[in-house]
Amino acid sequence: MPKAAVYDMAGKEIGEIELSESVFGIEPNKSVMLHMVKNYLANQRQGTQSALTRAEVSGGGKKPWRQKGTGHARQGSTRAPQWTHGGIVFAPKPRDYSYTVNKKVRRLAMKSAFSAKVAANEMVVIDSIAMDEYKTKTIAAMLKAVGAEKKALIVLPEVNEKVIASAANIPGVKTAQVNTLNVYDILNADMFIVAKDAVSKIEEVYA
């Protein structure tokens, strides 16, 4: 059964926690994780790109010159694609790029991501992440104490406005709750920092 050291916000080790084998100790499935990352990025796309076809651009109603006898190639409109200000061939139109993934695949990808972080020693468990005031310096000090000065994902058991707002100003740092976690954010972070209460919630959901 995998284990993880438990630290306080000052970076001092105060104990150890046993992690669920079925959530934090499986063999990571790379293809499933890749599938979920692609799904997440596709779902983020706005799909708002748009251009006009030759039927939609203004003008071009008059034939520019007669069909025969001019020496020019025949033309029917000044808004054909080869003309300046002409329409776009197969113009892109607004579309929805999102798609859904099977629930079992999503669960396996999440457990694979958790296990990958544990295997790489990139998961840090904090006894309690709580603050009395809005203070970016406090969160920055905690991250430095646990060696997470690059990209970090802080996972809370529930919404904590003070922690979320204090971490928002730090470049590369994201906060999430157990119910808003996704594979992309977990894998994209250099350090996965989880409150102890959030660990038990993760195990409750995914075990």
TIKEVO-248310 format. One record per residue (C-alpha): z, y, x; residue in one letter. Coordinates in steps of 0.1 Angstrom, whole numbers. Example, Ala and Ser with C-alpha at 12.3 -4.5 7.8 and 13.67 -1.06 7.14 Angstrom:
REM residues 2
<site c3="78" c2="-45" c1="123" resn="a"/>
<site c3="71" c2="-11" c1="137" resn="s"/>
REM end
This chain:
REM residues 207
<site c3="0" c2="0" c1="0" resn="m"/>
<site c3="-10" c2="34" c1="15" resn="p"/>
<site c3="17" c2="59" c1="23" resn="k"/>
<site c3="18" c2="96" c1="29" resn="a"/>
<site c3="43" c2="120" c1="44" resn="a"/>
<site c3="58" c2="146" c1="21" resn="v"/>
<site c3="62" c2="181" c1="35" resn="y"/>
<site c3="79" c2="213" c1="21" resn="d"/>
<site c3="60" c2="246" c1="20" resn="m"/>
<site c3="73" c2="254" c1="55" resn="a"/>
<site c3="55" c2="224" c1="69" resn="g"/>
<site c3="86" c2="204" c1="76" resn="k"/>
<site c3="84" c2="166" c1="69" resn="e"/>
<site c3="111" c2="157" c1="43" resn="i"/>
<site c3="101" c2="122" c1="33" resn="g"/>
<site c3="74" c2="97" c1="24" resn="e"/>
<site c3="56" c2="87" c1="-7" resn="i"/>
<site c3="40" c2="54" c1="-16" resn="e"/>
<site c3="5" c2="58" c1="-30" resn="l"/>
<site c3="-12" c2="36" c1="-56" resn="s"/>
<site c3="-35" c2="10" c1="-39" resn="e"/>
<site c3="-59" c2="11" c1="-68" resn="s"/>
<site c3="-64" c2="49" c1="-66" resn="v"/>
<site c3="-58" c2="59" c1="-29" resn="f"/>
<site c3="-65" c2="26" c1="-11" resn="g"/>
<site c3="-99" c2="13" c1="-23" resn="i"/>
<site c3="-130" c2="10" c1="-1" resn="e"/>
<site c3="-149" c2="43" c1="-8" resn="p"/>
<site c3="-182" c2="38" c1="-25" resn="n"/>
<site c3="-205" c2="63" c1="-7" resn="k"/>
<site c3="-235" c2="60" c1="-31" resn="s"/>
<site c3="-214" c2="66" c1="-62" resn="v"/>
<site c3="-198" c2="97" c1="-46" resn="m"/>
<site c3="-232" c2="110" c1="-36" resn="l"/>
<site c3="-244" c2="104" c1="-72" resn="h"/>
<site c3="-214" c2="125" c1="-86" resn="m"/>
<site c3="-220" c2="153" c1="-61" resn="v"/>
<site c3="-256" c2="155" c1="-71" resn="k"/>
<site c3="-245" c2="155" c1="-108" resn="n"/>
<site c3="-220" c2="183" c1="-102" resn="y"/>
<site c3="-245" c2="205" c1="-84" resn="l"/>
<site c3="-272" c2="199" c1="-110" resn="a"/>
<site c3="-247" c2="208" c1="-138" resn="n"/>
<site c3="-240" c2="241" c1="-120" resn="q"/>
<site c3="-276" c2="252" c1="-121" resn="r"/>
<site c3="-283" c2="280" c1="-145" resn="q"/>
<site c3="-319" c2="270" c1="-151" resn="g"/>
<site c3="-328" c2="306" c1="-160" resn="t"/>
<site c3="-359" c2="310" c1="-139" resn="q"/>
<site c3="-389" c2="321" c1="-159" resn="s"/>
<site c3="-425" c2="333" c1="-152" resn="a"/>
<site c3="-454" c2="343" c1="-175" resn="l"/>
<site c3="-485" c2="321" c1="-181" resn="t"/>
<site c3="-519" c2="336" c1="-185" resn="r"/>
<site c3="-514" c2="335" c1="-223" resn="a"/>
<site c3="-482" c2="357" c1="-219" resn="e"/>
<site c3="-492" c2="384" c1="-194" resn="v"/>
<site c3="-504" c2="417" c1="-210" resn="s"/>
<site c3="-541" c2="427" c1="-208" resn="g"/>
<site c3="-571" c2="407" c1="-199" resn="g"/>
<site c3="-586" c2="408" c1="-234" resn="g"/>
<site c3="-620" c2="420" c1="-222" resn="k"/>
<site c3="-645" c2="399" c1="-202" resn="k"/>
<site c3="-647" c2="418" c1="-169" resn="p"/>
<site c3="-685" c2="414" c1="-165" resn="w"/>
<site c3="-714" c2="396" c1="-183" resn="r"/>
<site c3="-717" c2="359" c1="-178" resn="q"/>
<site c3="-749" c2="358" c1="-158" resn="k"/>
<site c3="-770" c2="380" c1="-135" resn="g"/>
<site c3="-744" c2="399" c1="-116" resn="t"/>
<site c3="-741" c2="377" c1="-85" resn="g"/>
<site c3="-704" c2="373" c1="-91" resn="h"/>
<site c3="-687" c2="341" c1="-102" resn="a"/>
<site c3="-683" c2="339" c1="-140" resn="r"/>
<site c3="-650" c2="353" c1="-152" resn="q"/>
<site c3="-635" c2="353" c1="-187" resn="g"/>
<site c3="-604" c2="374" c1="-181" resn="s"/>
<site c3="-587" c2="396" c1="-155" resn="t"/>
<site c3="-554" c2="377" c1="-162" resn="r"/>
<site c3="-566" c2="343" c1="-150" resn="a"/>
<site c3="-543" c2="329" c1="-122" resn="p"/>
<site c3="-567" c2="339" c1="-94" resn="q"/>
<site c3="-566" c2="376" c1="-103" resn="w"/>
<site c3="-539" c2="401" c1="-91" resn="t"/>
<site c3="-515" c2="405" c1="-120" resn="h"/>
<site c3="-528" c2="372" c1="-135" resn="g"/>
<site c3="-506" c2="346" c1="-151" resn="g"/>
<site c3="-488" c2="318" c1="-132" resn="i"/>
<site c3="-502" c2="283" c1="-133" resn="v"/>
<site c3="-475" c2="259" c1="-148" resn="f"/>
<site c3="-451" c2="288" c1="-149" resn="a"/>
<site c3="-414" c2="277" c1="-147" resn="p"/>
<site c3="-395" c2="282" c1="-179" resn="k"/>
<site c3="-357" c2="281" c1="-187" resn="p"/>
<site c3="-344" c2="245" c1="-188" resn="r"/>
<site c3="-312" c2="226" c1="-187" resn="d"/>
<site c3="-307" c2="206" c1="-155" resn="y"/>
<site c3="-274" c2="190" c1="-166" resn="s"/>
<site c3="-270" c2="153" c1="-172" resn="y"/>
<site c3="-241" c2="129" c1="-179" resn="t"/>
<site c3="-228" c2="101" c1="-158" resn="v"/>
<site c3="-212" c2="69" c1="-170" resn="n"/>
<site c3="-174" c2="71" c1="-173" resn="k"/>
<site c3="-168" c2="41" c1="-151" resn="k"/>
<site c3="-190" c2="56" c1="-124" resn="v"/>
<site c3="-171" c2="89" c1="-126" resn="r"/>
<site c3="-137" c2="71" c1="-123" resn="r"/>
<site c3="-149" c2="50" c1="-93" resn="l"/>
<site c3="-163" c2="81" c1="-76" resn="a"/>
<site c3="-130" c2="100" c1="-80" resn="m"/>
<site c3="-110" c2="71" c1="-67" resn="k"/>
<site c3="-134" c2="67" c1="-38" resn="s"/>
<site c3="-130" c2="104" c1="-30" resn="a"/>
<site c3="-92" c2="101" c1="-30" resn="f"/>
<site c3="-93" c2="70" c1="-8" resn="s"/>
<site c3="-117" c2="87" c1="16" resn="a"/>
<site c3="-93" c2="116" c1="21" resn="k"/>
<site c3="-64" c2="93" c1="27" resn="v"/>
<site c3="-83" c2="72" c1="52" resn="a"/>
<site c3="-94" c2="103" c1="71" resn="a"/>
<site c3="-58" c2="117" c1="72" resn="n"/>
<site c3="-70" c2="147" c1="53" resn="e"/>
<site c3="-46" c2="145" c1="24" resn="m"/>
<site c3="-13" c2="164" c1="26" resn="v"/>
<site c3="15" c2="160" c1="0" resn="v"/>
<site c3="37" c2="190" c1="-6" resn="i"/>
<site c3="71" c2="184" c1="-23" resn="d"/>
<site c3="67" c2="214" c1="-46" resn="s"/>
<site c3="42" c2="243" c1="-46" resn="i"/>
<site c3="60" c2="271" c1="-64" resn="a"/>
<site c3="64" c2="308" c1="-59" resn="m"/>
<site c3="87" c2="336" c1="-73" resn="d"/>
<site c3="61" c2="363" c1="-68" resn="e"/>
<site c3="24" c2="369" c1="-62" resn="y"/>
<site c3="21" c2="366" c1="-25" resn="k"/>
<site c3="-10" c2="356" c1="-6" resn="t"/>
<site c3="9" c2="356" c1="27" resn="k"/>
<site c3="32" c2="328" c1="14" resn="t"/>
<site c3="2" c2="305" c1="6" resn="i"/>
<site c3="-15" c2="314" c1="39" resn="a"/>
<site c3="17" c2="305" c1="58" resn="a"/>
<site c3="20" c2="271" c1="40" resn="m"/>
<site c3="-17" c2="263" c1="48" resn="l"/>
<site c3="-11" c2="272" c1="85" resn="k"/>
<site c3="21" c2="251" c1="86" resn="a"/>
<site c3="3" c2="219" c1="74" resn="v"/>
<site c3="-28" c2="225" c1="95" resn="g"/>
<site c3="-52" c2="235" c1="67" resn="a"/>
<site c3="-66" c2="268" c1="79" resn="e"/>
<site c3="-102" c2="260" c1="71" resn="k"/>
<site c3="-115" c2="249" c1="37" resn="k"/>
<site c3="-87" c2="235" c1="15" resn="a"/>
<site c3="-82" c2="223" c1="-20" resn="l"/>
<site c3="-48" c2="228" c1="-35" resn="i"/>
<site c3="-40" c2="206" c1="-65" resn="v"/>
<site c3="-13" c2="215" c1="-89" resn="l"/>
<site c3="2" c2="194" c1="-117" resn="p"/>
<site c3="-3" c2="223" c1="-142" resn="e"/>
<site c3="-15" c2="259" c1="-142" resn="v"/>
<site c3="7" c2="281" c1="-120" resn="n"/>
<site c3="-7" c2="317" c1="-122" resn="e"/>
<site c3="13" c2="329" c1="-92" resn="k"/>
<site c3="0" c2="302" c1="-69" resn="v"/>
<site c3="-36" c2="304" c1="-82" resn="i"/>
<site c3="-38" c2="342" c1="-79" resn="a"/>
<site c3="-21" c2="342" c1="-44" resn="s"/>
<site c3="-46" c2="316" c1="-31" resn="a"/>
<site c3="-76" c2="333" c1="-46" resn="a"/>
<site c3="-79" c2="359" c1="-18" resn="n"/>
<site c3="-80" c2="333" c1="10" resn="i"/>
<site c3="-116" c2="324" c1="20" resn="p"/>
<site c3="-124" c2="287" c1="17" resn="g"/>
<site c3="-93" c2="279" c1="-4" resn="v"/>
<site c3="-96" c2="266" c1="-40" resn="k"/>
<site c3="-70" c2="256" c1="-65" resn="t"/>
<site c3="-73" c2="230" c1="-92" resn="a"/>
<site c3="-53" c2="210" c1="-117" resn="q"/>
<site c3="-54" c2="173" c1="-121" resn="v"/>
<site c3="-76" c2="176" c1="-152" resn="n"/>
<site c3="-101" c2="199" c1="-135" resn="t"/>
<site c3="-106" c2="179" c1="-103" resn="l"/>
<site c3="-141" c2="169" c1="-93" resn="n"/>
<site c3="-156" c2="148" c1="-65" resn="v"/>
<site c3="-176" c2="177" c1="-50" resn="y"/>
<site c3="-145" c2="199" c1="-44" resn="d"/>
<site c3="-125" c2="170" c1="-30" resn="i"/>
<site c3="-151" c2="160" c1="-5" resn="l"/>
<site c3="-161" c2="196" c1="3" resn="n"/>
<site c3="-126" c2="205" c1="14" resn="a"/>
<site c3="-114" c2="199" c1="50" resn="d"/>
<site c3="-78" c2="193" c1="37" resn="m"/>
<site c3="-68" c2="179" c1="3" resn="f"/>
<site c3="-33" c2="194" c1="-5" resn="i"/>
<site c3="-15" c2="179" c1="-34" resn="v"/>
<site c3="18" c2="187" c1="-50" resn="a"/>
<site c3="40" c2="156" c1="-53" resn="k"/>
<site c3="41" c2="159" c1="-91" resn="d"/>
<site c3="3" c2="160" c1="-92" resn="a"/>
<site c3="1" c2="128" c1="-72" resn="v"/>
<site c3="19" c2="109" c1="-100" resn="s"/>
<site c3="-3" c2="125" c1="-126" resn="k"/>
<site c3="-34" c2="115" c1="-106" resn="i"/>
<site c3="-21" c2="79" c1="-105" resn="e"/>
<site c3="-13" c2="80" c1="-142" resn="e"/>
<site c3="-49" c2="90" c1="-150" resn="v"/>
<site c3="-69" c2="69" c1="-126" resn="y"/>
<site c3="-47" c2="38" c1="-120" resn="a"/>
REM end
